[in-house]
């Protein structure tokens, strides 16, 4: 089965650290510019999702949501959550640790698109 989103081992490790400190987590990626377009990690339930959000799946036990407008641009791409050193200017839980989550993307193949349904 083809998934819309995957995760790197480095990102899993950071999620484990964050989960140990904050409890269950969730991700949301908006369609904003600059840091607003990066995936943001919250304590599960801290960010209120609604009808304007699409759940892409679960990554390492965390639900991952994207704003519907952003999803329309990215619906033909496979996403991978990764992490890099650096400090963003968002409210994401990893920022004080000197890291930031990022998305790496590639276009789905024709076969993968058919498998998505």
Jmol script that loads the backbone (N, CA, C; Angstrom):
load data "model"
ATOM      1  N   UNK A   1       0.833  -1.186   0.000  1.00  0.00           N
ATOM      2  CA  UNK A   1       0.000   0.000   0.000  1.00  0.00           C
ATOM      3  C   UNK A   1       0.876   1.247   0.000  1.00  0.00           C
ATOM      4  N   UNK A   2       0.545   2.184  -0.823  1.00  0.00           N
ATOM      5  CA  UNK A   2       1.318   3.422  -0.942  1.00  0.00           C
ATOM      6  C   UNK A   2       0.844   4.413   0.120  1.00  0.00           C
ATOM      7  N   UNK A   3       1.802   4.984   0.839  1.00  0.00           N
ATOM      8  CA  UNK A   3       1.493   5.992   1.843  1.00  0.00           C
ATOM      9  C   UNK A   3       1.811   7.367   1.282  1.00  0.00           C
ATOM     10  N   UNK A   4       1.097   8.365   1.735  1.00  0.00           N
ATOM     11  CA  UNK A   4       1.371   9.738   1.316  1.00  0.00           C
ATOM     12  C   UNK A   4       2.571  10.313   2.041  1.00  0.00           C
ATOM     13  N   UNK A   5       2.838   9.810   3.248  1.00  0.00           N
ATOM     14  CA  UNK A   5       3.917  10.382   4.044  1.00  0.00           C
ATOM     15  C   UNK A   5       4.711   9.282   4.745  1.00  0.00           C
ATOM     16  N   UNK A   6       6.018   9.468   4.775  1.00  0.00           N
ATOM     17  CA  UNK A   6       6.950   8.590   5.478  1.00  0.00           C
ATOM     18  C   UNK A   6       7.812   9.439   6.398  1.00  0.00           C
ATOM     19  N   UNK A   7       8.759   8.782   7.051  1.00  0.00           N
ATOM     20  CA  UNK A   7       9.581   9.472   8.043  1.00  0.00           C
ATOM     21  C   UNK A   7      10.988   8.885   8.044  1.00  0.00           C
ATOM     22  N   UNK A   8      11.988   9.717   8.291  1.00  0.00           N
ATOM     23  CA  UNK A   8      13.366   9.235   8.388  1.00  0.00           C
ATOM     24  C   UNK A   8      13.648   8.751   9.805  1.00  0.00           C
ATOM     25  N   UNK A   9      14.734   7.993   9.942  1.00  0.00           N
ATOM     26  CA  UNK A   9      15.143   7.516  11.262  1.00  0.00           C
ATOM     27  C   UNK A   9      15.503   8.677  12.181  1.00  0.00           C
ATOM     28  N   UNK A  10      16.146   9.712  11.642  1.00  0.00           N
ATOM     29  CA  UNK A  10      16.498  10.885  12.460  1.00  0.00           C
ATOM     30  C   UNK A  10      15.258  11.557  13.013  1.00  0.00           C
ATOM     31  N   UNK A  11      14.223  11.663  12.194  1.00  0.00           N
ATOM     32  CA  UNK A  11      12.979  12.281  12.651  1.00  0.00           C
ATOM     33  C   UNK A  11      12.304  11.405  13.706  1.00  0.00           C
ATOM     34  N   UNK A  12      12.356  10.085  13.533  1.00  0.00           N
ATOM     35  CA  UNK A  12      11.788   9.183  14.544  1.00  0.00           C
ATOM     36  C   UNK A  12      12.475   9.382  15.888  1.00  0.00           C
ATOM     37  N   UNK A  13      13.787   9.496  15.863  1.00  0.00           N
ATOM     38  CA  UNK A  13      14.544   9.670  17.098  1.00  0.00           C
ATOM     39  C   UNK A  13      14.150  10.968  17.813  1.00  0.00           C
ATOM     40  N   UNK A  14      14.009  12.038  17.060  1.00  0.00           N
ATOM     41  CA  UNK A  14      13.607  13.314  17.660  1.00  0.00           C
ATOM     42  C   UNK A  14      12.185  13.221  18.199  1.00  0.00           C
ATOM     43  N   UNK A  15      11.297  12.554  17.479  1.00  0.00           N
ATOM     44  CA  UNK A  15       9.931  12.369  17.977  1.00  0.00           C
ATOM     45  C   UNK A  15       9.950  11.594  19.290  1.00  0.00           C
ATOM     46  N   UNK A  16      10.784  10.564  19.381  1.00  0.00           N
ATOM     47  CA  UNK A  16      10.891   9.805  20.636  1.00  0.00           C
ATOM     48  C   UNK A  16      11.301  10.713  21.791  1.00  0.00           C
ATOM     49  N   UNK A  17      12.273  11.587  21.552  1.00  0.00           N
ATOM     50  CA  UNK A  17      12.718  12.522  22.585  1.00  0.00           C
ATOM     51  C   UNK A  17      11.598  13.483  22.975  1.00  0.00           C
ATOM     52  N   UNK A  18      10.909  14.019  21.982  1.00  0.00           N
ATOM     53  CA  UNK A  18       9.825  14.963  22.250  1.00  0.00           C
ATOM     54  C   UNK A  18       8.654  14.282  22.961  1.00  0.00           C
ATOM     55  N   UNK A  19       8.344  13.065  22.558  1.00  0.00           N
ATOM     56  CA  UNK A  19       7.242  12.322  23.182  1.00  0.00           C
ATOM     57  C   UNK A  19       7.561  12.039  24.655  1.00  0.00           C
ATOM     58  N   UNK A  20       8.819  11.733  24.966  1.00  0.00           N
ATOM     59  CA  UNK A  20       9.209  11.465  26.350  1.00  0.00           C
ATOM     60  C   UNK A  20       8.993  12.694  27.230  1.00  0.00           C
ATOM     61  N   UNK A  21       9.156  13.872  26.656  1.00  0.00           N
ATOM     62  CA  UNK A  21       9.001  15.111  27.419  1.00  0.00           C
ATOM     63  C   UNK A  21       7.576  15.652  27.411  1.00  0.00           C
ATOM     64  N   UNK A  22       6.871  15.514  26.266  1.00  0.00           N
ATOM     65  CA  UNK A  22       5.580  16.184  26.089  1.00  0.00           C
ATOM     66  C   UNK A  22       4.372  15.255  25.994  1.00  0.00           C
ATOM     67  N   UNK A  23       4.583  13.957  25.880  1.00  0.00           N
ATOM     68  CA  UNK A  23       3.462  13.037  25.696  1.00  0.00           C
ATOM     69  C   UNK A  23       3.161  12.836  24.210  1.00  0.00           C
ATOM     70  N   UNK A  24       1.943  12.414  23.917  1.00  0.00           N
ATOM     71  CA  UNK A  24       1.566  12.132  22.528  1.00  0.00           C
ATOM     72  C   UNK A  24       1.613  13.397  21.683  1.00  0.00           C
ATOM     73  N   UNK A  25       2.000  13.225  20.413  1.00  0.00           N
ATOM     74  CA  UNK A  25       2.254  14.351  19.525  1.00  0.00           C
ATOM     75  C   UNK A  25       1.392  14.287  18.271  1.00  0.00           C
ATOM     76  N   UNK A  26       1.339  15.403  17.580  1.00  0.00           N
ATOM     77  CA  UNK A  26       0.675  15.503  16.288  1.00  0.00           C
ATOM     78  C   UNK A  26       1.460  16.487  15.428  1.00  0.00           C
ATOM     79  N   UNK A  27       1.250  16.418  14.103  1.00  0.00           N
ATOM     80  CA  UNK A  27       1.890  17.344  13.172  1.00  0.00           C
ATOM     81  C   UNK A  27       0.836  18.037  12.333  1.00  0.00           C
ATOM     82  N   UNK A  28       1.154  19.286  11.969  1.00  0.00           N
ATOM     83  CA  UNK A  28       0.314  20.039  11.044  1.00  0.00           C
ATOM     84  C   UNK A  28       1.229  20.857  10.150  1.00  0.00           C
ATOM     85  N   UNK A  29       0.886  20.913   8.875  1.00  0.00           N
ATOM     86  CA  UNK A  29       1.616  21.748   7.927  1.00  0.00           C
ATOM     87  C   UNK A  29       0.608  22.653   7.235  1.00  0.00           C
ATOM     88  N   UNK A  30       0.818  23.934   7.371  1.00  0.00           N
ATOM     89  CA  UNK A  30      -0.098  24.900   6.762  1.00  0.00           C
ATOM     90  C   UNK A  30       0.405  25.275   5.381  1.00  0.00           C
ATOM     91  N   UNK A  31      -0.255  26.183   4.772  1.00  0.00           N
ATOM     92  CA  UNK A  31       0.154  26.647   3.452  1.00  0.00           C
ATOM     93  C   UNK A  31       0.802  28.013   3.510  1.00  0.00           C
ATOM     94  N   UNK A  32       1.245  28.427   4.696  1.00  0.00           N
ATOM     95  CA  UNK A  32       1.844  29.746   4.834  1.00  0.00           C
ATOM     96  C   UNK A  32       3.184  29.839   4.135  1.00  0.00           C
ATOM     97  N   UNK A  33       3.783  30.990   4.214  1.00  0.00           N
ATOM     98  CA  UNK A  33       5.095  31.166   3.582  1.00  0.00           C
ATOM     99  C   UNK A  33       6.190  30.970   4.629  1.00  0.00           C
ATOM    100  N   UNK A  34       7.391  30.816   4.146  1.00  0.00           N
ATOM    101  CA  UNK A  34       8.587  30.716   5.000  1.00  0.00           C
ATOM    102  C   UNK A  34       8.421  29.638   6.053  1.00  0.00           C
ATOM    103  N   UNK A  35       8.602  29.980   7.332  1.00  0.00           N
ATOM    104  CA  UNK A  35       8.479  28.989   8.399  1.00  0.00           C
ATOM    105  C   UNK A  35       7.057  28.470   8.526  1.00  0.00           C
ATOM    106  N   UNK A  36       6.074  29.218   8.064  1.00  0.00           N
ATOM    107  CA  UNK A  36       4.688  28.772   8.127  1.00  0.00           C
ATOM    108  C   UNK A  36       4.400  27.570   7.259  1.00  0.00           C
ATOM    109  N   UNK A  37       5.293  27.293   6.319  1.00  0.00           N
ATOM    110  CA  UNK A  37       5.066  26.144   5.438  1.00  0.00           C
ATOM    111  C   UNK A  37       5.808  24.899   5.906  1.00  0.00           C
ATOM    112  N   UNK A  38       6.538  24.983   7.000  1.00  0.00           N
ATOM    113  CA  UNK A  38       7.237  23.811   7.518  1.00  0.00           C
ATOM    114  C   UNK A  38       6.272  22.999   8.379  1.00  0.00           C
ATOM    115  N   UNK A  39       6.523  21.696   8.504  1.00  0.00           N
ATOM    116  CA  UNK A  39       5.682  20.890   9.388  1.00  0.00           C
ATOM    117  C   UNK A  39       5.924  21.299  10.834  1.00  0.00           C
ATOM    118  N   UNK A  40       4.849  21.412  11.593  1.00  0.00           N
ATOM    119  CA  UNK A  40       4.985  21.816  12.983  1.00  0.00           C
ATOM    120  C   UNK A  40       4.474  20.702  13.889  1.00  0.00           C
ATOM    121  N   UNK A  41       5.208  20.474  14.956  1.00  0.00           N
ATOM    122  CA  UNK A  41       4.914  19.423  15.919  1.00  0.00           C
ATOM    123  C   UNK A  41       4.296  20.049  17.170  1.00  0.00           C
ATOM    124  N   UNK A  42       3.160  19.478  17.599  1.00  0.00           N
ATOM    125  CA  UNK A  42       2.446  19.954  18.772  1.00  0.00           C
ATOM    126  C   UNK A  42       2.128  18.773  19.684  1.00  0.00           C
ATOM    127  N   UNK A  43       1.859  19.063  20.946  1.00  0.00           N
ATOM    128  CA  UNK A  43       1.260  18.062  21.809  1.00  0.00           C
ATOM    129  C   UNK A  43      -0.084  17.705  21.200  1.00  0.00           C
ATOM    130  N   UNK A  44      -0.408  16.421  21.142  1.00  0.00           N
ATOM    131  CA  UNK A  44      -1.640  15.985  20.486  1.00  0.00           C
ATOM    132  C   UNK A  44      -2.843  16.722  21.067  1.00  0.00           C
ATOM    133  N   UNK A  45      -3.628  17.328  20.179  1.00  0.00           N
ATOM    134  CA  UNK A  45      -4.807  18.068  20.575  1.00  0.00           C
ATOM    135  C   UNK A  45      -4.565  19.546  20.810  1.00  0.00           C
ATOM    136  N   UNK A  46      -3.309  19.976  20.861  1.00  0.00           N
ATOM    137  CA  UNK A  46      -3.000  21.388  21.103  1.00  0.00           C
ATOM    138  C   UNK A  46      -3.374  22.251  19.899  1.00  0.00           C
ATOM    139  N   UNK A  47      -3.209  21.713  18.705  1.00  0.00           N
ATOM    140  CA  UNK A  47      -3.587  22.425  17.490  1.00  0.00           C
ATOM    141  C   UNK A  47      -4.956  21.902  17.065  1.00  0.00           C
ATOM    142  N   UNK A  48      -5.895  22.782  16.909  1.00  0.00           N
ATOM    143  CA  UNK A  48      -7.254  22.384  16.554  1.00  0.00           C
ATOM    144  C   UNK A  48      -7.365  22.229  15.035  1.00  0.00           C
ATOM    145  N   UNK A  49      -7.586  20.991  14.595  1.00  0.00           N
ATOM    146  CA  UNK A  49      -7.801  20.746  13.171  1.00  0.00           C
ATOM    147  C   UNK A  49      -9.295  20.846  12.889  1.00  0.00           C
ATOM    148  N   UNK A  50      -9.610  21.132  11.619  1.00  0.00           N
ATOM    149  CA  UNK A  50     -11.007  21.291  11.251  1.00  0.00           C
ATOM    150  C   UNK A  50     -11.269  20.843   9.832  1.00  0.00           C
ATOM    151  N   UNK A  51     -12.373  21.308   9.284  1.00  0.00           N
ATOM    152  CA  UNK A  51     -12.775  20.933   7.932  1.00  0.00           C
ATOM    153  C   UNK A  51     -11.788  21.398   6.875  1.00  0.00           C
ATOM    154  N   UNK A  52     -10.961  22.365   7.206  1.00  0.00           N
ATOM    155  CA  UNK A  52      -9.998  22.878   6.224  1.00  0.00           C
ATOM    156  C   UNK A  52      -8.673  22.119   6.271  1.00  0.00           C
ATOM    157  N   UNK A  53      -8.635  20.996   7.003  1.00  0.00           N
ATOM    158  CA  UNK A  53      -7.421  20.189   7.115  1.00  0.00           C
ATOM    159  C   UNK A  53      -7.653  18.779   6.597  1.00  0.00           C
ATOM    160  N   UNK A  54      -6.582  18.174   6.054  1.00  0.00           N
ATOM    161  CA  UNK A  54      -6.613  16.812   5.522  1.00  0.00           C
ATOM    162  C   UNK A  54      -5.632  15.980   6.336  1.00  0.00           C
ATOM    163  N   UNK A  55      -6.072  14.809   6.794  1.00  0.00           N
ATOM    164  CA  UNK A  55      -5.156  13.911   7.488  1.00  0.00           C
ATOM    165  C   UNK A  55      -4.452  13.061   6.444  1.00  0.00           C
ATOM    166  N   UNK A  56      -3.110  13.221   6.357  1.00  0.00           N
ATOM    167  CA  UNK A  56      -2.323  12.472   5.374  1.00  0.00           C
ATOM    168  C   UNK A  56      -2.004  11.066   5.849  1.00  0.00           C
ATOM    169  N   UNK A  57      -1.997  10.860   7.147  1.00  0.00           N
ATOM    170  CA  UNK A  57      -1.665   9.559   7.688  1.00  0.00           C
ATOM    171  C   UNK A  57      -1.057   9.683   9.065  1.00  0.00           C
ATOM    172  N   UNK A  58      -0.405   8.610   9.484  1.00  0.00           N
ATOM    173  CA  UNK A  58       0.275   8.555  10.777  1.00  0.00           C
ATOM    174  C   UNK A  58       1.757   8.320  10.515  1.00  0.00           C
ATOM    175  N   UNK A  59       2.585   9.036  11.249  1.00  0.00           N
ATOM    176  CA  UNK A  59       4.027   8.832  11.160  1.00  0.00           C
ATOM    177  C   UNK A  59       4.558   8.593  12.563  1.00  0.00           C
ATOM    178  N   UNK A  60       5.145   7.433  12.769  1.00  0.00           N
ATOM    179  CA  UNK A  60       5.732   7.062  14.060  1.00  0.00           C
ATOM    180  C   UNK A  60       4.723   7.290  15.192  1.00  0.00           C
ATOM    181  N   UNK A  61       3.462   6.915  14.924  1.00  0.00           N
ATOM    182  CA  UNK A  61       2.419   7.024  15.927  1.00  0.00           C
ATOM    183  C   UNK A  61       1.799   8.392  16.085  1.00  0.00           C
ATOM    184  N   UNK A  62       2.133   9.331  15.194  1.00  0.00           N
ATOM    185  CA  UNK A  62       1.612  10.693  15.287  1.00  0.00           C
ATOM    186  C   UNK A  62       0.747  11.011  14.065  1.00  0.00           C
ATOM    187  N   UNK A  63      -0.453  11.538  14.273  1.00  0.00           N
ATOM    188  CA  UNK A  63      -1.241  11.971  13.116  1.00  0.00           C
ATOM    189  C   UNK A  63      -0.569  13.163  12.431  1.00  0.00           C
ATOM    190  N   UNK A  64      -0.649  13.181  11.097  1.00  0.00           N
ATOM    191  CA  UNK A  64      -0.054  14.274  10.319  1.00  0.00           C
ATOM    192  C   UNK A  64      -1.152  14.893   9.461  1.00  0.00           C
ATOM    193  N   UNK A  65      -1.396  16.184   9.666  1.00  0.00           N
ATOM    194  CA  UNK A  65      -2.422  16.923   8.950  1.00  0.00           C
ATOM    195  C   UNK A  65      -1.787  18.004   8.081  1.00  0.00           C
ATOM    196  N   UNK A  66      -2.492  18.371   7.031  1.00  0.00           N
ATOM    197  CA  UNK A  66      -2.061  19.452   6.151  1.00  0.00           C
ATOM    198  C   UNK A  66      -3.287  20.284   5.797  1.00  0.00           C
ATOM    199  N   UNK A  67      -3.089  21.586   5.680  1.00  0.00           N
ATOM    200  CA  UNK A  67      -4.217  22.423   5.277  1.00  0.00           C
ATOM    201  C   UNK A  67      -4.680  21.983   3.891  1.00  0.00           C
ATOM    202  N   UNK A  68      -5.988  22.020   3.667  1.00  0.00           N
ATOM    203  CA  UNK A  68      -6.574  21.550   2.414  1.00  0.00           C
ATOM    204  C   UNK A  68      -5.995  22.301   1.202  1.00  0.00           C
ATOM    205  N   UNK A  69      -5.785  23.599   1.334  1.00  0.00           N
ATOM    206  CA  UNK A  69      -5.215  24.374   0.219  1.00  0.00           C
ATOM    207  C   UNK A  69      -3.810  23.890  -0.120  1.00  0.00           C
ATOM    208  N   UNK A  70      -2.994  23.647   0.900  1.00  0.00           N
ATOM    209  CA  UNK A  70      -1.638  23.145   0.672  1.00  0.00           C
ATOM    210  C   UNK A  70      -1.690  21.751   0.062  1.00  0.00           C
ATOM    211  N   UNK A  71      -2.615  20.920   0.556  1.00  0.00           N
ATOM    212  CA  UNK A  71      -2.752  19.565   0.036  1.00  0.00           C
ATOM    213  C   UNK A  71      -3.073  19.584  -1.459  1.00  0.00           C
ATOM    214  N   UNK A  72      -3.870  20.515  -1.916  1.00  0.00           N
ATOM    215  CA  UNK A  72      -4.208  20.603  -3.342  1.00  0.00           C
ATOM    216  C   UNK A  72      -2.957  20.793  -4.199  1.00  0.00           C
ATOM    217  N   UNK A  73      -1.984  21.523  -3.687  1.00  0.00           N
ATOM    218  CA  UNK A  73      -0.720  21.711  -4.407  1.00  0.00           C
ATOM    219  C   UNK A  73       0.156  20.461  -4.347  1.00  0.00           C
ATOM    220  N   UNK A  74       0.080  19.727  -3.251  1.00  0.00           N
ATOM    221  CA  UNK A  74       1.012  18.631  -2.998  1.00  0.00           C
ATOM    222  C   UNK A  74       0.392  17.250  -3.152  1.00  0.00           C
ATOM    223  N   UNK A  75      -0.841  17.132  -3.583  1.00  0.00           N
ATOM    224  CA  UNK A  75      -1.519  15.831  -3.597  1.00  0.00           C
ATOM    225  C   UNK A  75      -0.880  14.831  -4.546  1.00  0.00           C
ATOM    226  N   UNK A  76      -0.041  15.271  -5.457  1.00  0.00           N
ATOM    227  CA  UNK A  76       0.634  14.377  -6.392  1.00  0.00           C
ATOM    228  C   UNK A  76       2.051  14.029  -5.936  1.00  0.00           C
ATOM    229  N   UNK A  77       2.378  14.361  -4.683  1.00  0.00           N
ATOM    230  CA  UNK A  77       3.739  14.137  -4.198  1.00  0.00           C
ATOM    231  C   UNK A  77       3.760  13.225  -2.976  1.00  0.00           C
ATOM    232  N   UNK A  78       4.829  12.443  -2.894  1.00  0.00           N
ATOM    233  CA  UNK A  78       5.107  11.633  -1.708  1.00  0.00           C
ATOM    234  C   UNK A  78       5.978  12.489  -0.799  1.00  0.00           C
ATOM    235  N   UNK A  79       5.629  12.548   0.472  1.00  0.00           N
ATOM    236  CA  UNK A  79       6.327  13.395   1.428  1.00  0.00           C
ATOM    237  C   UNK A  79       7.093  12.542   2.433  1.00  0.00           C
ATOM    238  N   UNK A  80       8.238  13.045   2.854  1.00  0.00           N
ATOM    239  CA  UNK A  80       9.019  12.389   3.897  1.00  0.00           C
ATOM    240  C   UNK A  80       9.375  13.428   4.945  1.00  0.00           C
ATOM    241  N   UNK A  81       8.982  13.156   6.187  1.00  0.00           N
ATOM    242  CA  UNK A  81       9.334  14.036   7.290  1.00  0.00           C
ATOM    243  C   UNK A  81      10.778  13.752   7.683  1.00  0.00           C
ATOM    244  N   UNK A  82      11.585  14.806   7.739  1.00  0.00           N
ATOM    245  CA  UNK A  82      12.985  14.698   8.119  1.00  0.00           C
ATOM    246  C   UNK A  82      13.272  15.787   9.133  1.00  0.00           C
ATOM    247  N   UNK A  83      14.484  15.842   9.627  1.00  0.00           N
ATOM    248  CA  UNK A  83      14.883  16.851  10.590  1.00  0.00           C
ATOM    249  C   UNK A  83      16.287  17.337  10.251  1.00  0.00           C
ATOM    250  N   UNK A  84      16.531  18.619  10.460  1.00  0.00           N
ATOM    251  CA  UNK A  84      17.851  19.211  10.250  1.00  0.00           C
ATOM    252  C   UNK A  84      18.170  20.101  11.450  1.00  0.00           C
ATOM    253  N   UNK A  85      19.465  20.351  11.645  1.00  0.00           N
ATOM    254  CA  UNK A  85      19.867  21.319  12.662  1.00  0.00           C
ATOM    255  C   UNK A  85      19.480  22.700  12.169  1.00  0.00           C
ATOM    256  N   UNK A  86      19.070  23.513  13.091  1.00  0.00           N
ATOM    257  CA  UNK A  86      18.683  24.877  12.747  1.00  0.00           C
ATOM    258  C   UNK A  86      17.528  25.312  13.615  1.00  0.00           C
ATOM    259  N   UNK A  87      17.319  26.570  13.621  1.00  0.00           N
ATOM    260  CA  UNK A  87      16.282  27.118  14.489  1.00  0.00           C
ATOM    261  C   UNK A  87      15.262  27.860  13.642  1.00  0.00           C
ATOM    262  N   UNK A  88      14.052  27.362  13.642  1.00  0.00           N
ATOM    263  CA  UNK A  88      12.966  28.031  12.948  1.00  0.00           C
ATOM    264  C   UNK A  88      12.318  29.050  13.863  1.00  0.00           C
ATOM    265  N   UNK A  89      11.334  29.746  13.340  1.00  0.00           N
ATOM    266  CA  UNK A  89      10.664  30.765  14.151  1.00  0.00           C
ATOM    267  C   UNK A  89       9.198  30.410  14.339  1.00  0.00           C
ATOM    268  N   UNK A  90       8.944  29.138  14.614  1.00  0.00           N
ATOM    269  CA  UNK A  90       7.569  28.702  14.792  1.00  0.00           C
ATOM    270  C   UNK A  90       7.347  28.244  16.229  1.00  0.00           C
ATOM    271  N   UNK A  91       6.149  27.743  16.500  1.00  0.00           N
ATOM    272  CA  UNK A  91       5.807  27.235  17.827  1.00  0.00           C
ATOM    273  C   UNK A  91       6.011  25.730  17.932  1.00  0.00           C
ATOM    274  N   UNK A  92       6.675  25.132  16.953  1.00  0.00           N
ATOM    275  CA  UNK A  92       6.893  23.701  16.926  1.00  0.00           C
ATOM    276  C   UNK A  92       7.785  23.271  18.093  1.00  0.00           C
ATOM    277  N   UNK A  93       7.483  22.122  18.684  1.00  0.00           N
ATOM    278  CA  UNK A  93       8.146  21.685  19.909  1.00  0.00           C
ATOM    279  C   UNK A  93       9.646  21.459  19.787  1.00  0.00           C
ATOM    280  N   UNK A  94      10.141  21.161  18.589  1.00  0.00           N
ATOM    281  CA  UNK A  94      11.580  20.872  18.445  1.00  0.00           C
ATOM    282  C   UNK A  94      12.451  22.123  18.392  1.00  0.00           C
ATOM    283  N   UNK A  95      11.881  23.275  18.152  1.00  0.00           N
ATOM    284  CA  UNK A  95      12.645  24.515  17.932  1.00  0.00           C
ATOM    285  C   UNK A  95      13.597  24.827  19.090  1.00  0.00           C
ATOM    286  N   UNK A  96      13.174  24.760  20.356  1.00  0.00           N
ATOM    287  CA  UNK A  96      14.120  25.068  21.441  1.00  0.00           C
ATOM    288  C   UNK A  96      15.309  24.105  21.526  1.00  0.00           C
ATOM    289  N   UNK A  97      15.201  22.943  20.886  1.00  0.00           N
ATOM    290  CA  UNK A  97      16.294  21.974  20.911  1.00  0.00           C
ATOM    291  C   UNK A  97      17.333  22.213  19.822  1.00  0.00           C
ATOM    292  N   UNK A  98      17.094  23.226  18.974  1.00  0.00           N
ATOM    293  CA  UNK A  98      18.055  23.537  17.914  1.00  0.00           C
ATOM    294  C   UNK A  98      17.869  22.714  16.655  1.00  0.00           C
ATOM    295  N   UNK A  99      16.677  22.151  16.479  1.00  0.00           N
ATOM    296  CA  UNK A  99      16.349  21.373  15.286  1.00  0.00           C
ATOM    297  C   UNK A  99      15.067  21.910  14.674  1.00  0.00           C
ATOM    298  N   UNK A 100      14.825  21.480  13.444  1.00  0.00           N
ATOM    299  CA  UNK A 100      13.542  21.800  12.811  1.00  0.00           C
ATOM    300  C   UNK A 100      13.167  20.669  11.884  1.00  0.00           C
ATOM    301  N   UNK A 101      11.885  20.340  11.911  1.00  0.00           N
ATOM    302  CA  UNK A 101      11.369  19.346  10.989  1.00  0.00           C
ATOM    303  C   UNK A 101      11.226  19.969   9.618  1.00  0.00           C
ATOM    304  N   UNK A 102      11.504  19.186   8.591  1.00  0.00           N
ATOM    305  CA  UNK A 102      11.343  19.636   7.210  1.00  0.00           C
ATOM    306  C   UNK A 102      10.643  18.531   6.427  1.00  0.00           C
ATOM    307  N   UNK A 103      10.159  18.884   5.262  1.00  0.00           N
ATOM    308  CA  UNK A 103       9.539  17.920   4.353  1.00  0.00           C
ATOM    309  C   UNK A 103      10.409  17.790   3.113  1.00  0.00           C
ATOM    310  N   UNK A 104      10.661  16.562   2.752  1.00  0.00           N
ATOM    311  CA  UNK A 104      11.304  16.264   1.468  1.00  0.00           C
ATOM    312  C   UNK A 104      10.208  15.660   0.603  1.00  0.00           C
ATOM    313  N   UNK A 105      10.197  15.983  -0.675  1.00  0.00           N
ATOM    314  CA  UNK A 105       9.099  15.506  -1.518  1.00  0.00           C
ATOM    315  C   UNK A 105       9.601  15.016  -2.864  1.00  0.00           C
ATOM    316  N   UNK A 106       8.782  14.156  -3.458  1.00  0.00           N
ATOM    317  CA  UNK A 106       9.005  13.693  -4.822  1.00  0.00           C
ATOM    318  C   UNK A 106       7.636  13.423  -5.431  1.00  0.00           C
ATOM    319  N   UNK A 107       7.539  13.494  -6.718  1.00  0.00           N
ATOM    320  CA  UNK A 107       6.272  13.250  -7.401  1.00  0.00           C
ATOM    321  C   UNK A 107       5.998  11.742  -7.398  1.00  0.00           C
ATOM    322  N   UNK A 108       4.745  11.373  -7.106  1.00  0.00           N
ATOM    323  CA  UNK A 108       4.348   9.965  -7.179  1.00  0.00           C
ATOM    324  C   UNK A 108       4.498   9.457  -8.606  1.00  0.00           C
ATOM    325  N   UNK A 109       4.828   8.178  -8.737  1.00  0.00           N
ATOM    326  CA  UNK A 109       4.804   7.547 -10.064  1.00  0.00           C
ATOM    327  C   UNK A 109       3.347   7.302 -10.440  1.00  0.00           C
ATOM    328  N   UNK A 110       3.109   7.018 -11.705  1.00  0.00           N
ATOM    329  CA  UNK A 110       1.749   6.710 -12.169  1.00  0.00           C
ATOM    330  C   UNK A 110       1.185   5.511 -11.414  1.00  0.00           C
ATOM    331  N   UNK A 111       2.003   4.490 -11.182  1.00  0.00           N
ATOM    332  CA  UNK A 111       1.556   3.309 -10.453  1.00  0.00           C
ATOM    333  C   UNK A 111       1.182   3.649  -9.017  1.00  0.00           C
ATOM    334  N   UNK A 112       1.984   4.483  -8.375  1.00  0.00           N
ATOM    335  CA  UNK A 112       1.677   4.887  -6.991  1.00  0.00           C
ATOM    336  C   UNK A 112       0.376   5.670  -6.932  1.00  0.00           C
ATOM    337  N   UNK A 113       0.164   6.576  -7.877  1.00  0.00           N
ATOM    338  CA  UNK A 113      -1.071   7.352  -7.890  1.00  0.00           C
ATOM    339  C   UNK A 113      -2.292   6.446  -8.002  1.00  0.00           C
ATOM    340  N   UNK A 114      -2.196   5.407  -8.823  1.00  0.00           N
ATOM    341  CA  UNK A 114      -3.315   4.465  -8.971  1.00  0.00           C
ATOM    342  C   UNK A 114      -3.562   3.710  -7.675  1.00  0.00           C
ATOM    343  N   UNK A 115      -2.510   3.433  -6.927  1.00  0.00           N
ATOM    344  CA  UNK A 115      -2.631   2.694  -5.667  1.00  0.00           C
ATOM    345  C   UNK A 115      -3.214   3.540  -4.541  1.00  0.00           C
ATOM    346  N   UNK A 116      -3.167   4.868  -4.703  1.00  0.00           N
ATOM    347  CA  UNK A 116      -3.719   5.738  -3.674  1.00  0.00           C
ATOM    348  C   UNK A 116      -5.240   5.692  -3.664  1.00  0.00           C
ATOM    349  N   UNK A 117      -5.824   5.291  -4.793  1.00  0.00           N
ATOM    350  CA  UNK A 117      -7.293   5.217  -4.873  1.00  0.00           C
ATOM    351  C   UNK A 117      -7.799   6.401  -5.495  1.00  0.00           C
TER     352      UNK A 117
END
end "model"
wireframe off; spacefill off
backbone 0.3
color backbone group
